Amino acid sequence: MLYGILAAASALLVTAVLTAAVRVPAQRFGIVERRRMRPVPLLGGVALVCGVGGVAWLGEWSGAAPLGAEAGRLLLAGVAVGGLGLIGDLWGLPWVPRVVGVACAAAFVVPYEEVGVLGGVGAVAWIVFAVHGFKGLGRPDGVLGVVGVVTAFGLSVCAAAEMLDGLAALCSVLAAGLTGFLMQNWPPARVALGECGALFVGFLLAGGVVQVYVYAAGHGVGIGGPFALTVTATADAVLVLLSRRLAGRQSWRSGPDHLPHRLRRLGLTPVGVVVVVGVCAVASVVVGVAVHMLWMTAGGVWWVVGAALVVVAGMSRVRVYGLGASGAQGARAMSRPRRPDPAPTAGRFPAADAPPPRGASAAAPAVGASRRPDAVALERRAQAGW
């Protein structure tokens, strides 16, 4: 117990320090993404992988907090998936190689001896789906950090109940590492997870849920518990796929159409979005843990299913497509009056105010004629924001 607390505290401290340290290199080398006209470094995922992976490996190497074979394979595959996401952060990665890479990593950690071949194929497909669901929550500030902390903590409790000490320690270290990362990712975020951190977190959580479910299935625990633990990410994935299908958009085309983006459209602040999504995650994880521990019958999961369906149906009616730059400019124009054009000053538009060339007619306009600027001057005034 003492070693577990020490490992979690170390992961929190190391990840917080590394996350703060990667900001300057990321900005220096241009590894950033634009969020509301401000650059946000994308190397937070590297700091999280190094912090969580390093502390977990040190516990395994020293024998203080051994992971075991299954949790060790899960961590190794998670680091590989995180490396795949880092490629996407640096150079861009199409969706096909990403899906294939996550599927191969999932096939490496699924226990086929217990679930069989068909069950293993289903587990791989579910891991791929859940990982991309968590990835969709990674771009809004602080959302994946909060959801990941809550899910990892609940999964750690379930793993400890099944005597999976290695997996419980890994999930505790992940929850602590995400807490340290949130110190720099809380809105407004100073560092972002990027694909590297989002895929790493999603894979550890989805793979850990599968391993816990395999051991708990023999005790009368169905798929309701794993579903409740990850319903926030899976419901968001269903919402996005359904909305893109109805709108005639490509399913793999990314956009601001996830649950946090829709909550922002409804008027919530960035911190409010994190709080609302975090409360939903806490409620679903509590139900999942209660069902897993047999404190609640499996029928209690239907309340989570019903709530998820209501959220998906309601949020799918929030308009997120077709709001381009013209719509935003129109909204700004309606929100404030147009300023009158100030009188032009000498030197503001050199080409328009310059004297006529030598030999050209420099006759003054007739008395009473209006002095109208030419088309070039009008265009430049418009570009200057007059």
C-alpha positions as CSV (number, residue, x, y, z in Angstrom):
1,M,0.0,0.0,0.0
2,L,2.8,2.4,0.9
3,Y,4.6,1.7,-2.3
4,G,1.4,2.3,-4.3
5,I,1.0,5.7,-2.7
6,L,4.6,6.6,-3.3
7,A,4.4,5.6,-6.9
8,A,1.2,7.7,-7.4
9,A,2.8,10.7,-5.7
10,S,6.0,10.3,-7.9
11,A,3.9,10.1,-11.1
12,L,2.0,13.2,-10.2
13,L,5.2,15.2,-9.4
14,V,7.2,13.9,-12.4
15,T,4.4,14.5,-14.9
16,A,3.7,18.0,-13.6
17,V,7.4,18.9,-13.9
18,L,7.8,17.4,-17.4
19,T,4.6,19.0,-18.6
20,A,5.8,22.4,-17.6
21,A,9.2,21.7,-19.1
22,V,8.0,20.7,-22.6
23,R,6.2,24.0,-23.2
24,V,9.3,25.9,-24.3
25,P,10.7,23.3,-26.7
26,A,7.3,22.8,-28.3
27,Q,6.9,26.5,-28.9
28,R,10.5,26.9,-30.1
29,F,10.1,24.1,-32.7
30,G,6.5,25.1,-33.7
31,I,4.8,21.9,-32.3
32,V,1.6,23.7,-31.5
33,E,-2.0,24.0,-32.5
34,R,-4.1,27.1,-32.7
35,R,-6.9,27.5,-30.2
36,R,-8.8,30.7,-30.3
37,M,-5.9,32.5,-32.0
38,R,-3.3,31.4,-29.5
39,P,-0.7,28.6,-29.9
40,V,-0.9,25.7,-27.5
41,P,2.1,23.3,-27.3
42,L,1.3,19.7,-28.2
43,L,4.0,17.8,-26.3
44,G,1.9,17.3,-23.2
45,G,1.3,13.7,-24.3
46,V,5.0,13.0,-24.4
47,A,5.4,14.3,-20.8
48,L,2.5,12.1,-19.7
49,V,3.9,9.0,-21.4
50,C,7.3,9.6,-19.9
51,G,6.0,10.3,-16.4
52,V,3.5,7.4,-16.2
53,G,5.6,4.9,-18.1
54,G,8.8,5.8,-16.3
55,V,7.3,5.5,-12.8
56,A,5.5,2.3,-13.7
57,W,8.7,0.8,-15.2
58,L,10.8,1.9,-12.2
59,G,8.3,0.1,-9.9
60,E,8.5,-3.1,-12.0
61,W,12.3,-2.9,-12.2
62,S,12.8,-2.3,-8.5
63,G,10.2,-4.8,-7.4
64,A,8.5,-2.3,-5.2
65,A,5.3,-2.2,-7.3
66,P,5.5,-5.1,-9.9
67,L,3.0,-4.8,-12.8
68,G,2.9,-8.5,-13.8
69,A,2.8,-9.9,-17.3
70,E,-0.7,-8.6,-18.4
71,A,-0.3,-5.0,-17.1
72,G,3.2,-4.9,-18.4
73,R,2.0,-5.8,-21.9
74,L,-0.7,-3.2,-21.6
75,L,1.8,-0.5,-20.7
76,L,4.1,-1.5,-23.5
77,A,1.4,-1.5,-26.1
78,G,0.1,1.8,-24.7
79,V,3.5,3.4,-25.2
80,A,3.6,2.1,-28.7
81,V,0.2,3.6,-29.4
82,G,1.4,6.9,-27.9
83,G,4.4,6.8,-30.2
84,L,2.0,6.4,-33.1
85,G,0.1,9.5,-31.9
86,L,3.3,11.4,-31.7
87,I,3.9,10.8,-35.4
88,G,0.4,12.3,-36.0
89,D,1.3,15.4,-33.9
90,L,4.6,16.0,-35.7
91,W,3.8,15.1,-39.3
92,G,0.1,14.2,-39.5
93,L,-1.3,10.7,-39.6
94,P,-4.2,9.5,-41.7
95,W,-7.0,7.6,-40.0
96,V,-6.3,4.2,-41.6
97,P,-2.8,3.7,-40.2
98,R,-4.0,4.9,-36.8
99,V,-6.8,2.5,-36.7
100,V,-4.7,-0.4,-37.9
101,G,-2.0,0.5,-35.3
102,V,-4.4,0.6,-32.4
103,A,-6.0,-2.7,-33.6
104,C,-2.6,-4.4,-33.6
105,A,-1.8,-3.1,-30.2
106,A,-5.2,-4.3,-28.9
107,A,-4.7,-7.7,-30.4
108,F,-1.4,-7.9,-28.4
109,V,-3.1,-7.4,-25.0
110,V,-6.4,-9.3,-25.3
111,P,-6.4,-12.5,-23.3
112,Y,-7.6,-15.0,-25.9
113,E,-7.3,-17.9,-23.5
114,E,-10.3,-16.6,-21.5
115,V,-12.4,-15.0,-24.2
116,G,-11.7,-17.2,-27.3
117,V,-11.1,-16.1,-30.8
118,L,-14.5,-14.6,-31.5
119,G,-14.5,-12.8,-28.1
120,G,-11.0,-11.6,-28.8
121,V,-12.0,-10.1,-32.1
122,G,-15.0,-8.3,-30.5
123,A,-12.7,-7.1,-27.7
124,V,-10.2,-5.7,-30.3
125,A,-13.0,-3.9,-32.1
126,W,-14.4,-2.4,-28.9
127,I,-10.9,-1.2,-27.8
128,V,-10.4,0.5,-31.1
129,F,-13.8,2.2,-30.8
130,A,-13.3,3.3,-27.2
131,V,-9.8,4.6,-27.8
132,H,-11.1,6.9,-30.5
133,G,-13.9,7.9,-28.3
134,F,-11.4,9.0,-25.6
135,K,-9.3,10.7,-28.4
136,G,-12.3,12.8,-29.3
137,L,-12.4,14.2,-25.8
138,G,-8.7,15.2,-25.9
139,R,-8.8,18.5,-27.8
140,P,-11.1,20.6,-25.5
141,D,-9.1,22.0,-22.5
142,G,-9.2,19.8,-19.4
143,V,-11.9,17.4,-20.5
144,L,-9.9,14.2,-21.2
145,G,-7.8,14.9,-18.1
146,V,-10.8,15.0,-15.8
147,V,-12.6,12.0,-17.5
148,G,-9.3,10.0,-17.5
149,V,-8.7,10.6,-13.8
150,V,-12.2,9.5,-12.8
151,T,-12.2,6.5,-15.1
152,A,-8.7,5.4,-14.0
153,F,-9.6,5.7,-10.4
154,G,-12.7,3.6,-10.8
155,L,-10.9,1.0,-12.9
156,S,-8.2,0.8,-10.2
157,V,-10.9,0.0,-7.6
158,C,-12.3,-2.7,-9.8
159,A,-8.9,-4.2,-10.6
160,A,-8.0,-4.3,-6.9
161,A,-11.2,-6.2,-6.2
162,E,-10.2,-8.8,-8.7
163,M,-6.7,-9.1,-7.1
164,L,-5.1,-7.6,-10.2
165,D,-2.5,-5.7,-8.2
166,G,-0.4,-4.8,-11.2
167,L,-3.3,-3.3,-13.2
168,A,-4.5,-1.5,-10.1
169,A,-1.1,0.1,-9.6
170,L,-0.9,1.1,-13.2
171,C,-4.3,2.7,-13.2
172,S,-3.4,4.6,-10.0
173,V,-0.2,5.9,-11.5
174,L,-2.2,6.9,-14.6
175,A,-4.7,8.8,-12.5
176,A,-2.0,10.6,-10.6
177,G,-0.1,11.4,-13.8
178,L,-3.2,12.9,-15.3
179,T,-3.8,15.0,-12.2
180,G,-0.3,16.4,-12.6
181,F,-0.9,17.1,-16.2
182,L,-4.1,19.0,-15.4
183,M,-2.1,21.6,-13.6
184,Q,-1.1,22.8,-17.1
185,N,-4.2,21.7,-19.0
186,W,-6.9,23.3,-17.0
187,P,-8.7,26.0,-19.0
188,P,-7.2,28.0,-20.5
189,A,-4.7,25.2,-21.3
190,R,-1.0,26.0,-21.5
191,V,-0.2,22.5,-22.8
192,A,-2.3,20.0,-24.8
193,L,-2.2,16.2,-24.8
194,G,-2.2,15.9,-28.6
195,E,-2.8,12.6,-30.3
196,C,0.1,11.1,-28.4
197,G,-1.4,11.5,-24.9
198,A,-5.0,11.0,-26.0
199,L,-4.3,7.6,-27.6
200,F,-2.1,6.6,-24.7
201,V,-4.7,7.4,-22.1
202,G,-7.6,5.9,-24.1
203,F,-5.7,2.7,-24.8
204,L,-4.7,2.1,-21.2
205,L,-8.3,2.7,-20.0
206,A,-9.9,0.6,-22.7
207,G,-7.4,-2.3,-22.4
208,G,-7.6,-2.2,-18.6
209,V,-11.4,-2.4,-18.8
210,V,-11.2,-5.5,-21.0
211,Q,-8.8,-7.2,-18.7
212,V,-10.9,-6.5,-15.6
213,Y,-14.1,-7.7,-17.4
214,V,-12.4,-11.0,-18.4
215,Y,-11.7,-11.8,-14.7
216,A,-15.0,-10.6,-13.5
217,A,-17.2,-12.4,-16.1
218,G,-17.0,-15.6,-14.1
219,H,-18.7,-14.0,-11.1
220,G,-21.9,-12.9,-12.8
221,V,-20.7,-9.4,-13.9
222,G,-21.9,-8.8,-17.5
223,I,-20.9,-6.1,-20.0
224,G,-22.9,-3.5,-18.0
225,G,-19.9,-2.6,-15.8
226,P,-17.4,-2.0,-18.5
227,F,-20.0,0.0,-20.5
228,A,-20.7,2.2,-17.5
229,L,-17.0,2.9,-16.9
230,T,-16.5,4.2,-20.4
231,V,-19.9,5.5,-21.3
232,T,-18.7,9.1,-21.5
233,A,-16.3,8.4,-24.3
234,T,-18.4,5.8,-26.1
235,A,-21.5,8.1,-26.0
236,D,-19.5,10.9,-27.5
237,A,-18.2,8.6,-30.3
238,V,-21.8,7.5,-31.1
239,L,-23.0,11.1,-31.1
240,V,-20.2,12.2,-33.5
241,L,-20.7,9.3,-35.9
242,L,-24.5,9.7,-35.9
243,S,-24.3,13.4,-36.5
244,R,-21.8,13.1,-39.3
245,R,-23.9,10.4,-40.9
246,L,-27.0,12.5,-40.8
247,A,-25.2,15.5,-42.1
248,G,-23.7,13.6,-45.0
249,R,-20.1,14.1,-43.8
250,Q,-17.3,11.6,-43.8
251,S,-17.1,9.7,-40.6
252,W,-13.3,10.1,-40.3
253,R,-13.3,13.8,-41.0
254,S,-12.5,15.6,-37.7
255,G,-14.4,18.8,-36.6
256,P,-15.7,20.7,-33.6
257,D,-18.7,18.4,-33.3
258,H,-18.0,16.5,-30.1
259,L,-19.9,16.7,-26.9
260,P,-17.7,19.5,-25.3
261,H,-18.0,21.6,-28.5
262,R,-21.8,21.3,-28.4
263,L,-21.9,22.3,-24.8
264,R,-19.9,25.4,-25.7
265,R,-22.5,26.1,-28.4
266,L,-25.1,26.1,-25.7
267,G,-23.3,28.9,-23.9
268,L,-21.2,27.1,-21.2
269,T,-17.8,28.4,-20.4
270,P,-14.7,26.2,-20.9
271,V,-14.6,25.5,-17.1
272,G,-18.3,24.8,-17.1
273,V,-17.9,22.2,-19.9
274,V,-15.2,20.4,-17.8
275,V,-17.4,20.4,-14.7
276,V,-20.5,19.1,-16.6
277,V,-18.6,16.3,-18.4
278,G,-16.7,15.4,-15.2
279,V,-19.9,15.1,-13.2
280,C,-21.4,12.8,-15.9
281,A,-18.2,10.7,-15.8
282,V,-18.3,10.5,-12.0
283,A,-21.9,9.3,-12.0
284,S,-21.4,6.6,-14.7
285,V,-18.2,5.4,-13.1
286,V,-19.9,5.1,-9.7
287,V,-22.6,2.9,-11.3
288,G,-20.0,0.8,-13.0
289,V,-18.0,0.2,-9.8
290,A,-21.2,-0.6,-7.9
291,V,-22.2,-3.1,-10.5
292,H,-18.8,-4.7,-10.6
293,M,-18.6,-5.0,-6.8
294,L,-22.1,-6.5,-6.8
295,W,-23.4,-3.6,-4.7
296,M,-26.0,-3.0,-7.4
297,T,-27.8,-5.3,-9.7
298,A,-26.9,-5.2,-13.4
299,G,-30.3,-3.6,-14.1
300,G,-28.9,-0.3,-12.7
301,V,-26.8,0.1,-15.8
302,W,-30.1,0.7,-17.8
303,W,-30.3,4.1,-16.1
304,V,-26.9,4.9,-17.5
305,V,-28.0,3.6,-21.0
306,G,-31.1,5.7,-20.8
307,A,-29.2,8.9,-19.8
308,A,-26.7,8.3,-22.6
309,L,-29.5,8.0,-25.2
310,V,-31.1,11.2,-23.9
311,V,-27.8,13.0,-24.1
312,V,-27.0,11.8,-27.6
313,A,-30.5,12.6,-28.9
314,G,-30.5,16.0,-27.3
315,M,-27.0,17.0,-28.3
316,S,-27.5,15.8,-31.9
317,R,-29.9,18.7,-32.3
318,V,-27.3,21.3,-31.5
319,R,-26.2,22.9,-34.8
320,V,-22.4,22.5,-35.3
321,Y,-22.1,22.2,-39.1
322,G,-22.4,25.0,-41.6
323,L,-21.2,27.7,-39.2
324,G,-18.3,29.0,-41.3
325,A,-16.3,32.2,-41.2
326,S,-19.1,34.1,-42.9
327,G,-21.6,33.1,-40.3
328,A,-19.2,34.2,-37.5
329,Q,-18.6,37.5,-39.2
330,G,-22.3,38.1,-39.6
331,A,-22.8,37.4,-35.9
332,R,-20.1,39.9,-35.0
333,A,-21.6,42.5,-37.3
334,M,-25.0,42.1,-35.7
335,S,-23.5,42.2,-32.2
336,R,-21.9,45.6,-32.5
337,P,-22.5,48.7,-34.7
338,R,-20.3,49.5,-37.6
339,R,-17.9,52.3,-36.9
340,P,-17.9,55.2,-39.3
341,D,-15.0,55.5,-41.6
342,P,-12.4,58.0,-40.2
343,A,-10.9,60.7,-42.4
344,P,-7.9,59.4,-44.2
345,T,-4.5,60.6,-43.0
346,A,-1.5,61.2,-45.1
347,G,0.8,58.2,-45.3
348,R,-1.9,55.6,-44.3
349,F,-2.2,54.4,-47.9
350,P,1.0,55.4,-49.7
351,A,-0.1,54.2,-53.1
352,A,-3.4,56.0,-52.9
353,D,-2.0,59.2,-51.4
354,A,1.2,59.4,-53.5
355,P,1.5,62.3,-55.9
356,P,0.8,61.6,-59.6
357,P,3.7,60.5,-61.7
358,R,5.7,63.0,-63.7
359,G,3.9,63.8,-66.9
360,A,0.5,62.8,-65.6
361,S,-2.4,65.3,-65.3
362,A,-2.4,66.9,-61.9
363,A,-5.3,69.2,-62.5
364,A,-7.5,69.9,-59.5
365,P,-11.0,68.6,-59.7
366,A,-13.7,70.9,-60.7
367,V,-15.5,73.0,-58.1
368,G,-18.4,71.1,-56.7
369,A,-17.1,67.7,-57.8
370,S,-17.0,65.0,-55.1
371,R,-13.7,63.7,-54.1
372,R,-14.1,59.9,-54.2
373,P,-11.2,57.6,-53.6
374,D,-10.5,55.1,-56.4
375,A,-11.1,51.4,-56.2
376,V,-7.6,50.5,-55.0
377,A,-7.9,52.9,-52.0
378,L,-11.4,51.5,-51.1
379,E,-10.1,48.0,-51.2
380,R,-7.1,48.8,-49.0
381,R,-9.4,50.6,-46.5
382,A,-11.5,47.5,-46.3
383,Q,-8.5,45.3,-45.7
384,A,-7.3,47.6,-43.0
385,G,-10.5,47.4,-41.2
386,W,-12.0,50.8,-41.9
